[in-house]
Amino acid sequence: MPRGKTATILKEHLVEIVSDSGEGAQRCGQAFGSIAARMGNGVWTVEIIPAEIRPPARSVAGGSGNRIRLGSGPITNAATKPTW
């Protein structure tokens, strides 16, 4: 780590990887989540599915990707705590 810089450890963080449908955003999100899990992080993912089958290019309806929650501990689902 460069001199004078300190690392910040976050308890939890949300990352969204979104692009036009068919451009690989879902695969990128899956790979990111898999790598984060192998590094020992808690991971929860959900796919962002396009609203239309063939939406116009660069439209909101064509957004596709993954929402990934990362944490230093167990992650169960969106905004809930483990029950154990």
N, C-alpha and C positions, 0 to 999 in steps of 0.2 A: 504494500500500500504506500502511495507517495507520502513523503514527509508533510506533517501539518494537517493531514486529512484523517478524520475518524469515521469509522463505520457506524451506521445507525441500524440497529436491529429493530424491526417492526414485528409486533405480535401478529398482525394480519394485514394483508394487502390484496386489492382487487385489480386484476389485469383483464382488459378486453382486447382481443385481436379480431378485427372486423374488416372485411373487404367485400367487393362484389362477389356474388355467387359464382363459383367455379374458378376462383383465383387462388385457392389453396389456404385460405384463412383458417378453416376448420382443422386441416391437417397440421398447420403451424401451431395452433393452439393445443392440439393433442400432444405434439412433440414437446412443447414448452412445459405442459403439465407433467408429462412423463419424466422429463429431465429434473424438474423441481422435486418430484416425489423421490427419485433416486438419490437426490442430494439430502434427503431426510426431512423435507418439509411436509406439512399436512397440505393436501390438495383437494379441492372440490371444483368440478367443472360442469358446465352446462352448455349445450350447443345453441347458437343463435341461428335459427332456421329462417330462410327467406319467406316473406309473406305471400309471394306469388310464385307460380311455377316458372314463368319466363318474364321476369320483371324487366322494365327498361334499364339499360346500362346506367350506372352511377345514380340510381334512385334509392331512396330510403327503403322501399319495398324489397330491394335486391340485396340488402345487407346479410352477410353470412359470416359466421365465425364462432368463437368460443369466449365464454366468460370464465375466468379462472380465479378462484380465491386461494391464496397461499397463506400459510400460517406456520409459526414456530412450534405449534402443538397440533393436536387433532382438529380437523375441520370436518363437520358433519354435513351441513347444507347451508343455504343462505341465512345468515343471521341467527342461527340457533346454537345453543351450547350443548355439549355432550350430556347425556342423561345418567352416566355412570359415576 
